[in-house]
Amino acid sequence: MKWILRKQFVTFEKNLQEAHRFATKIVKKSSSTYIHPNIKNLIKTRNKTKKDWQTLRNPSIKTELNRIEKLIKKLENESRQKDKTEELETLNPENGTFWTKAKIMRRKAQKIPALKGEFKLALSDPDKAETIAVSLEKQFSLYNLSHSETEEEVNESKNNFSPPIKNNYQNDNINSIQPS
């Protein structure tokens, strides 16, 4: 009896796993952008050079790092330009790719939604710019940390801790100085 139940359980488990495998979509790991192997090697070299510079702080290593970063930027721009050129060359008005690309390029840029300001909604571009400026100004302004009661208490405790020194020596010294 136990072995029959065990066998049924195993077949149920296999069926369940098989159904799950067929029902779920396998997500393939895809690289959205193609990076040339030469650029990948340069990026690895740049990262190693950056690590060396951060540990040693040698100016010649920093110069090498800057040279590699400039080269990577140049190669990436060339690669991006080449990809765009190839994309434009493959456009064909007969199969509709040319017209879809033209339609995308003619479409207006998506507008920024209304922003909520302090007192009203900002709908126009100048109002949005003003709202963003006010928000940034508020975020980066210094806090007013003065609290009169606390300041009075601190001054009082300071004065009680060390009362001002009253001595007659200061007056004596001032009187004893003769003008020349």
KOLSEZA-67839 format. One record per residue: residue number from 1; residue in three letters; x, z, y of N, C-alpha, C in turn. Coordinates in steps of 0.001 Angstrom, whole numbers. Layout:
+------+------+---------+---------+---------+---------+---------+---------+---------+---------+---------+
! tise ! voza !    n_c1 !    n_c3 !    n_c2 !   ca_c1 !   ca_c3 !   ca_c2 !    c_c1 !    c_c3 !    c_c2 !
+------+------+---------+---------+---------+---------+---------+---------+---------+---------+---------+
!  NUM !  Ala !       X !       Z !       Y !       X !       Z !       Y !       X !       Z !       Y !
...
+------+------+---------+---------+---------+---------+---------+---------+---------+---------+---------+
END
This chain:
+------+------+---------+---------+---------+---------+---------+---------+---------+---------+---------+
! tise ! voza !    n_c1 !    n_c3 !    n_c2 !   ca_c1 !   ca_c3 !   ca_c2 !    c_c1 !    c_c3 !    c_c2 !
+------+------+---------+---------+---------+---------+---------+---------+---------+---------+---------+
!    1 !  Met !     820 !       0 !   -1192 !       0 !       0 !       0 !     872 !       0 !    1268 !
!    2 !  Lys !    1920 !     836 !    1255 !    2800 !     919 !    2416 !    3513 !    -406 !    2657 !
!    3 !  Trp !    3973 !   -1028 !    1604 !    4737 !   -2257 !    1768 !    3854 !   -3397 !    2259 !
!    4 !  Ile !    2541 !   -3368 !    1887 !    1611 !   -4388 !    2376 !    1409 !   -4212 !    3887 !
!    5 !  Leu !    1212 !   -2964 !    4285 !    1038 !   -2657 !    5707 !    2297 !   -3033 !    6499 !
!    6 !  Arg !    3437 !   -2734 !    5904 !    4717 !   -3052 !    6547 !    4869 !   -4566 !    6713 !
!    7 !  Lys !    4519 !   -5318 !    5679 !    4623 !   -6772 !    5704 !    3690 !   -7361 !    6762 !
!    8 !  Gln !    2475 !   -6836 !    6860 !    1516 !   -7310 !    7861 !    2018 !   -7010 !    9282 !
!    9 !  Phe !    2615 !   -5849 !    9421 !    3149 !   -5476 !   10734 !    4282 !   -6419 !   11148 !
!   10 !  Val !    5169 !   -6748 !   10218 !    6290 !   -7648 !   10506 !    5776 !   -9038 !   10874 !
!   11 !  Thr !    4778 !   -9550 !   10137 !    4229 !  -10876 !   10462 !    3520 !  -10856 !   11818 !
!   12 !  Phe !    2805 !   -9761 !   12107 !    2153 !   -9636 !   13412 !    3191 !   -9650 !   14536 !
!   13 !  Glu !    4281 !   -8919 !   14335 !    5335 !   -8856 !   15346 !    5970 !  -10235 !   15566 !
!   14 !  Lys !    6223 !  -10974 !   14472 !    6786 !  -12323 !   14591 !    5836 !  -13251 !   15333 !
!   15 !  Asn !    4542 !  -13180 !   14990 !    3547 !  -14026 !   15657 !    3459 !  -13707 !   17151 !
!   16 !  Leu !    3518 !  -12423 !   17465 !    3450 !  -11997 !   18863 !    4661 !  -12511 !   19649 !
!   17 !  Gln !    5843 !  -12380 !   19077 !    7053 !  -12858 !   19747 !    7033 !  -14376 !   19917 !
!   18 !  Glu !    6541 !  -15083 !   18888 !    6463 !  -16540 !   18963 !    5458 !  -16978 !   20025 !
!   19 !  Ala !    4319 !  -16293 !   20089 !    3313 !  -16622 !   21102 !    3860 !  -16357 !   22499 !
!   20 !  His !    4584 !  -15276 !   22645 !    5186 !  -14947 !   23940 !    6198 !  -16013 !   24345 !
!   21 !  Arg !    7001 !  -16464 !   23376 !    8015 !  -17472 !   23657 !    7379 !  -18784 !   24109 !
!   22 !  Phe !    6266 !  -19167 !   23470 !    5604 !  -20418 !   23837 !    4804 !  -20287 !   25136 !
!   23 !  Ala !    4316 !  -19090 !   25423 !    3463 !  -18907 !   26599 !    4261 !  -18753 !   27888 !
!   24 !  Thr !    5485 !  -18267 !   27787 !    6263 !  -18035 !   29005 !    7123 !  -19244 !   29329 !
!   25 !  Lys !    7329 !  -19421 !   30599 !    8141 !  -20526 !   31086 !    9575 !  -20034 !   31223 !
!   26 !  Ile !   10504 !  -20779 !   30703 !   11907 !  -20399 !   30781 !   12426 !  -20772 !   32167 !
!   27 !  Val !   12967 !  -19783 !   32848 !   13515 !  -20017 !   34178 !   14983 !  -20369 !   34014 !
!   28 !  Lys !   15304 !  -21566 !   34427 !   16683 !  -22015 !   34325 !   17434 !  -21615 !   35582 !
!   29 !  Lys !   18646 !  -21188 !   35377 !   19483 !  -20836 !   36514 !   19965 !  -22135 !   37146 !
!   30 !  Ser !   19544 !  -22345 !   38363 !   19914 !  -23593 !   39025 !   20704 !  -23286 !   40284 !
!   31 !  Ser !   21672 !  -24115 !   40510 !   22415 !  -23976 !   41763 !   21791 !  -24957 !   42744 !
!   32 !  Ser !   21240 !  -24429 !   43816 !   20514 !  -25268 !   44762 !   21449 !  -26209 !   45521 !
!   33 !  Thr !   22658 !  -25771 !   45742 !   23594 !  -26634 !   46455 !   24804 !  -26898 !   45569 !
!   34 !  Tyr !   25216 !  -28126 !   45564 !   26395 !  -28509 !   44797 !   27624 !  -28276 !   45664 !
!   35 !  Ile !   28580 !  -27569 !   45093 !   29836 !  -27333 !   45799 !   30938 !  -28014 !   44999 !
!   36 !  His !   31692 !  -28839 !   45670 !   32777 !  -29575 !   45028 !   33784 !  -28578 !   44445 !
!   37 !  Pro !   34334 !  -28859 !   43244 !   35298 !  -27925 !   42627 !   36502 !  -27630 !   43515 !
!   38 !  Asn !   36931 !  -28605 !   44296 !   38055 !  -28399 !   45209 !   37714 !  -27319 !   46243 !
!   39 !  Ile !   36489 !  -27377 !   46764 !   36052 !  -26379 !   47750 !   35915 !  -25014 !   47085 !
!   40 !  Lys !   35416 !  -24988 !   45836 !   35303 !  -23713 !   45112 !   36670 !  -23056 !   44954 !
!   41 !  Asn !   37672 !  -23860 !   44595 !   39026 !  -23314 !   44444 !   39560 !  -22804 !   45777 !
!   42 !  Leu !   39282 !  -23531 !   46850 !   39716 !  -23077 !   48177 !   39031 !  -21766 !   48561 !
!   43 !  Ile !   37753 !  -21628 !   48204 !   37026 !  -20391 !   48517 !   37636 !  -19220 !   47752 !
!   44 !  Lys !   37985 !  -19455 !   46477 !   38639 !  -18394 !   45690 !   39980 !  -18014 !   46310 !
!   45 !  Thr !   40734 !  -19030 !   46730 !   42027 !  -18772 !   47368 !   41837 !  -18014 !   48675 !
!   46 !  Arg !   40820 !  -18427 !   49451 !   40538 !  -17739 !   50715 !   40203 !  -16268 !   50472 !
!   47 !  Asn !   39365 !  -15999 !   49462 !   38986 !  -14613 !   49187 !   40191 !  -13779 !   48775 !
!   48 !  Lys !   41080 !  -14359 !   47955 !   42280 !  -13634 !   47542 !   43192 !  -13398 !   48747 !
!   49 !  Thr !   43339 !  -14418 !   49588 !   44180 !  -14288 !   50782 !   43604 !  -13251 !   51739 !
!   50 !  Lys !   42276 !  -13243 !   51864 !   41632 !  -12254 !   52739 !   41890 !  -10839 !   52229 !
!   51 !  Lys !   41808 !  -10661 !   50909 !   42073 !   -9341 !   50325 !   43524 !   -8934 !   50574 !
!   52 !  Asp !   44446 !   -9890 !   50394 !   45862 !   -9599 !   50655 !   46082 !   -9210 !   52110 !
!   53 !  Trp !   45444 !   -9948 !   53020 !   45628 !   -9644 !   54440 !   45063 !   -8272 !   54792 !
!   54 !  Gln !   43911 !   -7926 !   54189 !   43300 !   -6636 !   54497 !   44156 !   -5478 !   54003 !
!   55 !  Thr !   44892 !   -5693 !   52917 !   45739 !   -4610 !   52418 !   47096 !   -4580 !   53121 !
!   56 !  Leu !   47677 !   -5745 !   53406 !   49036 !   -5789 !   53953 !   49106 !   -5937 !   55466 !
!   57 !  Arg !   48112 !   -6565 !   56083 !   48074 !   -6819 !   57528 !   49318 !   -7564 !   58010 !
!   58 !  Asn !   49714 !   -8540 !   57229 !   50863 !   -9367 !   57571 !   50382 !  -10559 !   58401 !
!   59 !  Pro !   50969 !  -10810 !   59571 !   50504 !  -11912 !   60421 !   50602 !  -13289 !   59755 !
!   60 !  Ser !   51607 !  -13492 !   58914 !   51727 !  -14800 !   58251 !   50590 !  -15012 !   57254 !
!   61 !  Ile !   50136 !  -13937 !   56620 !   48996 !  -14042 !   55697 !   47731 !  -14356 !   56486 !
!   62 !  Lys !   47587 !  -13751 !   57666 !   46427 !  -14029 !   58517 !   46431 !  -15496 !   58960 !
!   63 !  Thr !   47604 !  -16023 !   59275 !   47718 !  -17431 !   59658 !   47284 !  -18330 !   58506 !
!   64 !  Glu !   47738 !  -17997 !   57307 !   47350 !  -18765 !   56118 !   45847 !  -18679 !   55880 !
!   65 !  Leu !   45282 !  -17484 !   56067 !   43838 !  -17288 !   55899 !   43065 !  -18155 !   56894 !
!   66 !  Asn !   43487 !  -18160 !   58143 !   42820 !  -18988 !   59159 !   42914 !  -20475 !   58816 !
!   67 !  Arg !   44071 !  -20901 !   58313 !   44258 !  -22302 !   57937 !   43307 !  -22682 !   56801 !
!   68 !  Ile !   43190 !  -21802 !   55790 !   42306 !  -22078 !   54647 !   40851 !  -22113 !   55100 !
!   69 !  Glu !   40448 !  -21165 !   55957 !   39059 !  -21140 !   56435 !   38729 !  -22402 !   57229 !
!   70 !  Lys !   39669 !  -22857 !   58039 !   39460 !  -24081 !   58816 !   39321 !  -25286 !   57890 !
!   71 !  Leu !   40146 !  -25328 !   56841 !   40090 !  -26427 !   55880 !   38767 !  -26418 !   55112 !
!   72 !  Ile !   38315 !  -25223 !   54711 !   37032 !  -25104 !   54000 !   35900 !  -25598 !   54889 !
!   73 !  Lys !   35898 !  -25168 !   56137 !   34850 !  -25589 !   57073 !   34848 !  -27106 !   57242 !
!   74 !  Lys !   36038 !  -27690 !   57357 !   36158 !  -29142 !   57525 !   35632 !  -29872 !   56289 !
!   75 !  Leu !   36039 !  -29414 !   55094 !   35601 !  -30074 !   53860 !   34097 !  -29924 !   53639 !
!   76 !  Glu !   33545 !  -28749 !   53987 !   32098 !  -28551 !   53848 !   31334 !  -29472 !   54792 !
!   77 !  Asn !   31809 !  -29613 !   56013 !   31153 !  -30520 !   56966 !   31214 !  -31966 !   56481 !
!   78 !  Glu !   32374 !  -32371 !   55962 !   32504 !  -33729 !   55432 !   31562 !  -33944 !   54252 !
!   79 !  Ser !   31486 !  -32953 !   53367 !   30606 !  -33050 !   52197 !   29145 !  -33127 !   52624 !
!   80 !  Arg !   28762 !  -32294 !   53581 !   27383 !  -32302 !   54083 !   27052 !  -33645 !   54740 !
!   81 !  Gln !   28008 !  -34171 !   55512 !   27810 !  -35464 !   56171 !   27676 !  -36577 !   55136 !
!   82 !  Lys !   28500 !  -36525 !   54104 !   28452 !  -37532 !   53039 !   27106 !  -37477 !   52314 !
!   83 !  Asp !   26624 !  -36256 !   52026 !   25328 !  -36101 !   51352 !   24199 !  -36666 !   52202 !
!   84 !  Lys !   24218 !  -36375 !   53502 !   23177 !  -36897 !   54398 !   23226 !  -38424 !   54457 !
!   85 !  Thr !   24434 !  -38978 !   54517 !   24583 !  -40436 !   54562 !   24026 !  -41070 !   53294 !
!   86 !  Glu !   24368 !  -40479 !   52143 !   23851 !  -41003 !   50873 !   22334 !  -40895 !   50812 !
!   87 !  Glu !   21800 !  -39777 !   51307 !   20349 !  -39591 !   51303 !   19667 !  -40655 !   52158 !
!   88 !  Leu !   20232 !  -40937 !   53334 !   19644 !  -41951 !   54211 !   19793 !  -43362 !   53638 !
!   89 !  Glu !   20892 !  -43611 !   52930 !   21091 !  -44931 !   52334 !   20117 !  -45195 !   51186 !
!   90 !  Thr !   19689 !  -44128 !   50505 !   18777 !  -44309 !   49371 !   17326 !  -44477 !   49806 !
!   91 !  Leu !   17029 !  -44251 !   51083 !   15648 !  -44405 !   51545 !   15231 !  -45869 !   51457 !
!   92 !  Asn !   14012 !  -46069 !   50978 !   13523 !  -47425 !   50768 !   12066 !  -47489 !   51205 !
!   93 !  Pro !   11711 !  -48409 !   52100 !   10314 !  -48477 !   52552 !    9355 !  -48948 !   51458 !
!   94 !  Glu !    9880 !  -49613 !   50441 !    9005 !  -50140 !   49392 !    8461 !  -49056 !   48470 !
!   95 !  Asn !    9268 !  -48032 !   48181 !    8770 !  -46977 !   47290 !    8244 !  -45756 !   48050 !
!   96 !  Gly !    8249 !  -45814 !   49372 !    7628 !  -44759 !   50177 !    8553 !  -43645 !   50622 !
!   97 !  Thr !    9793 !  -43621 !   50151 !   10695 !  -42529 !   50536 !   11052 !  -42590 !   52016 !
!   98 !  Phe !   11198 !  -43793 !   52531 !   11536 !  -43951 !   53952 !   10437 !  -43372 !   54834 !
!   99 !  Trp !    9188 !  -43670 !   54487 !    8065 !  -43241 !   55316 !    7835 !  -41737 !   55210 !
!  100 !  Thr !    8053 !  -41162 !   54029 !    7892 !  -39703 !   53918 !    8959 !  -38984 !   54740 !
!  101 !  Lys !   10187 !  -39495 !   54716 !   11257 !  -38883 !   55512 !   10956 !  -39021 !   57003 !
!  102 !  Ala !   10457 !  -40187 !   57411 !   10111 !  -40401 !   58819 !    8976 !  -39475 !   59233 !
!  103 !  Lys !    8018 !  -39272 !   58348 !    6886 !  -38383 !   58645 !    7374 !  -36947 !   58840 !
!  104 !  Ile !    8293 !  -36526 !   57992 !    8846 !  -35168 !   58104 !    9598 !  -35013 !   59423 !
!  105 !  Met !   10362 !  -36032 !   59795 !   11159 !  -35945 !   61020 !   10299 !  -36015 !   62277 !
!  106 !  Arg !    9148 !  -36698 !   62217 !    8263 !  -36795 !   63379 !    7432 !  -35538 !   63573 !
!  107 !  Arg !    7255 !  -34779 !   62522 !    6413 !  -33594 !   62599 !    7015 !  -32588 !   63578 !
!  108 !  Lys !    6160 !  -31995 !   64380 !    6626 !  -31009 !   65348 !    7113 !  -29763 !   64618 !
!  109 !  Ala !    8048 !  -29089 !   65251 !    8546 !  -27850 !   64674 !    7437 !  -26812 !   64688 !
!  110 !  Gln !    7463 !  -25949 !   63695 !    6423 !  -24933 !   63594 !    6552 !  -23947 !   64753 !
!  111 !  Lys !    5428 !  -23641 !   65362 !    5442 !  -22746 !   66506 !    5613 !  -21302 !   66046 !
!  112 !  Ile !    6240 !  -20519 !   66910 !    6383 !  -19093 !   66643 !    5031 !  -18446 !   66898 !
!  113 !  Pro !    4551 !  -17612 !   65977 !    3254 !  -16973 !   66203 !    3305 !  -16027 !   67401 !
!  114 !  Ala !    2133 !  -15635 !   67872 !    2041 !  -14750 !   69037 !    2748 !  -13434 !   68748 !
!  115 !  Leu !    3418 !  -12913 !   69764 !    4118 !  -11638 !   69643 !    3337 !  -10562 !   70370 !
!  116 !  Lys !    3331 !   -9373 !   69789 !    2617 !   -8262 !   70406 !    3576 !   -7540 !   71340 !
!  117 !  Gly !    3271 !   -7606 !   72630 !    4085 !   -6930 !   73624 !    3582 !   -5514 !   73847 !
!  118 !  Glu !    4087 !   -4871 !   74892 !    3659 !   -3501 !   75187 !    2195 !   -3446 !   75600 !
!  119 !  Phe !    1781 !   -4400 !   76433 !     435 !   -4338 !   76991 !    -455 !   -5503 !   76575 !
!  120 !  Lys !     142 !   -6608 !   76102 !    -668 !   -7784 !   75790 !      24 !   -8614 !   74717 !
!  121 !  Leu !    -695 !   -9629 !   74235 !    -122 !  -10580 !   73296 !     619 !  -11656 !   74076 !
!  122 !  Ala !    1804 !  -11999 !   73608 !    2590 !  -13052 !   74245 !    2308 !  -14355 !   73508 !
!  123 !  Leu !    1669 !  -15299 !   74196 !    1296 !  -16569 !   73576 !    2205 !  -17714 !   73996 !
!  124 !  Ser !    2604 !  -17749 !   75254 !    3446 !  -18846 !   75739 !    4924 !  -18520 !   75483 !
!  125 !  Asp !    5749 !  -19553 !   75521 !    7176 !  -19367 !   75270 !    7843 !  -18423 !   76275 !
!  126 !  Pro !    7566 !  -18544 !   77593 !    8185 !  -17591 !   78532 !    7752 !  -16140 !   78270 !
!  127 !  Asp !    6467 !  -15956 !   77910 !    5999 !  -14597 !   77605 !    6698 !  -14050 !   76367 !
!  128 !  Lys !    6878 !  -14909 !   75360 !    7566 !  -14482 !   74136 !    9008 !  -14111 !   74439 !
!  129 !  Ala !    9669 !  -14925 !   75272 !   11054 !  -14633 !   75639 !   11138 !  -13304 !   76378 !
!  130 !  Glu !   10188 !  -13063 !   77283 !   10167 !  -11804 !   78033 !    9925 !  -10622 !   77095 !
!  131 !  Thr !    9003 !  -10780 !   76144 !    8704 !   -9712 !   75189 !    9926 !   -9384 !   74343 !
!  132 !  Ile !   10618 !  -10425 !   73881 !   11826 !  -10199 !   73079 !   12903 !   -9533 !   73927 !
!  133 !  Ala !   13056 !   -9961 !   75187 !   14061 !   -9368 !   76077 !   13764 !   -7894 !   76327 !
!  134 !  Val !   12491 !   -7564 !   76570 !   12114 !   -6163 !   76803 !   12383 !   -5335 !   75558 !
!  135 !  Ser !   12057 !   -5899 !   74394 !   12279 !   -5187 !   73140 !   13762 !   -4911 !   72920 !
!  136 !  Leu !   14611 !   -5927 !   73150 !   16052 !   -5734 !   72984 !   16600 !   -4748 !   74001 !
!  137 !  Glu !   16102 !   -4826 !   75238 !   16548 !   -3901 !   76281 !   16212 !   -2466 !   75898 !
!  138 !  Lys !   15016 !   -2291 !   75343 !   14589 !    -961 !   74937 !   15429 !    -452 !   73758 !
!  139 !  Gln !   15757 !   -1349 !   72824 !   16526 !    -960 !   71645 !   17953 !    -569 !   71997 !
!  140 !  Phe !   18535 !   -1247 !   72983 !   19934 !   -1005 !   73299 !   20146 !    -158 !   74548 !
!  141 !  Ser !   19096 !     479 !   75055 !   19272 !    1364 !   76203 !   19626 !    2761 !   75700 !
!  142 !  Leu !   20338 !    3497 !   76546 !   20740 !    4847 !   76175 !   19550 !    5784 !   76283 !
!  143 !  Tyr !   19502 !    6722 !   75368 !   18424 !    7697 !   75394 !   18652 !    8697 !   76518 !
!  144 !  Asn !   17572 !    9145 !   77139 !   17657 !   10194 !   78135 !   17539 !   11516 !   77381 !
!  145 !  Leu !   18664 !   12140 !   77156 !   18684 !   13346 !   76338 !   18636 !   14623 !   77171 !
!  146 !  Ser !   18371 !   14520 !   78467 !   18351 !   15723 !   79294 !   17058 !   16495 !   79045 !
!  147 !  His !   17232 !   17775 !   78855 !   16111 !   18685 !   78649 !   16415 !   19898 !   79515 !
!  148 !  Ser !   15668 !   20062 !   80586 !   16015 !   21049 !   81613 !   16080 !   22469 !   81060 !
!  149 !  Glu !   15156 !   22828 !   80188 !   15167 !   24192 !   79643 !   16436 !   24449 !   78844 !
!  150 !  Thr !   16835 !   23486 !   78035 !   18044 !   23649 !   77231 !   19270 !   23695 !   78130 !
!  151 !  Glu !   19314 !   22843 !   79156 !   20450 !   22840 !   80069 !   20573 !   24169 !   80805 !
!  152 !  Glu !   19439 !   24730 !   81236 !   19466 !   26036 !   81917 !   19977 !   27114 !   80979 !
!  153 !  Glu !   19523 !   27079 !   79741 !   19949 !   28086 !   78768 !   21450 !   27980 !   78502 !
!  154 !  Val !   21963 !   26761 !   78395 !   23394 !   26565 !   78154 !   24196 !   27045 !   79356 !
!  155 !  Asn !   23768 !   26697 !   80570 !   24481 !   27144 !   81771 !   24461 !   28658 !   81898 !
!  156 !  Glu !   23325 !   29255 !   81588 !   23208 !   30713 !   81669 !   24136 !   31389 !   80670 !
!  157 !  Ser !   24155 !   30894 !   79439 !   25032 !   31510 !   78432 !   26498 !   31278 !   78782 !
!  158 !  Lys !   26818 !   30141 !   79386 !   28192 !   29863 !   79802 !   28614 !   30824 !   80908 !
!  159 !  Asn !   27727 !   31035 !   81871 !   28050 !   31950 !   82966 !   28138 !   33389 !   82485 !
!  160 !  Asn !   27296 !   33772 !   81542 !   27355 !   35131 !   81002 !   28599 !   35326 !   80149 !
!  161 !  Phe !   29024 !   34277 !   79500 !   30189 !   34375 !   78629 !   31462 !   34520 !   79444 !
!  162 !  Ser !   31595 !   33734 !   80493 !   32791 !   33826 !   81328 !   32368 !   33819 !   82798 !
!  163 !  Pro !   32156 !   34991 !   83373 !   31770 !   35050 !   84782 !   32925 !   34562 !   85661 !
!  164 !  Pro !   32619 !   34052 !   86845 !   33682 !   33546 !   87723 !   34647 !   34666 !   88110 !
!  165 !  Ile !   35914 !   34337 !   88160 !   36950 !   35321 !   88470 !   37010 !   35498 !   89981 !
!  166 !  Lys !   36889 !   36754 !   90390 !   36969 !   37058 !   91818 !   38220 !   37898 !   92027 !
!  167 !  Asn !   39175 !   37367 !   92734 !   40384 !   38138 !   93012 !   40810 !   37908 !   94463 !
!  168 !  Asn !   41538 !   38826 !   94932 !   41999 !   38746 !   96314 !   43339 !   38029 !   96420 !
!  169 !  Tyr !   43931 !   37748 !   95262 !   45242 !   37111 !   95277 !   45172 !   35709 !   95872 !
!  170 !  Gln !   44068 !   35014 !   95635 !   43953 !   33659 !   96172 !   44002 !   33691 !   97703 !
!  171 !  Asn !   43260 !   34622 !   98288 !   43251 !   34723 !   99746 !   44627 !   35104 !  100276 !
!  172 !  Asp !   45305 !   36021 !   99571 !   46637 !   36431 !  100001 !   47606 !   35255 !   99969 !
!  173 !  Asn !   47523 !   34461 !   98925 !   48428 !   33312 !   98799 !   48154 !   32287 !   99890 !
!  174 !  Ile !   46890 !   32066 !  100183 !   46544 !   31082 !  101207 !   47036 !   31551 !  102580 !
!  175 !  Asn !   46895 !   32854 !  102842 !   47322 !   33384 !  104140 !   48841 !   33392 !  104278 !
!  176 !  Ser !   49540 !   33543 !  103150 !   50996 !   33634 !  103228 !   51666 !   32267 !  103398 !
!  177 !  Ile !   50940 !   31200 !  103158 !   51517 !   29865 !  103336 !   51570 !   29572 !  104829 !
!  178 !  Gln !   52745 !   29263 !  105296 !   52919 !   28992 !  106717 !   53050 !   27492 !  106939 !
!  179 !  Pro !   52388 !   27015 !  107962 !   52523 !   25577 !  108238 !   53933 !   25256 !  108706 !
!  180 !  Ser !   54420 !   24103 !  108365 !   55796 !   23751 !  108728 !   55887 !   22961 !  109994 !
+------+------+---------+---------+---------+---------+---------+---------+---------+---------+---------+
END
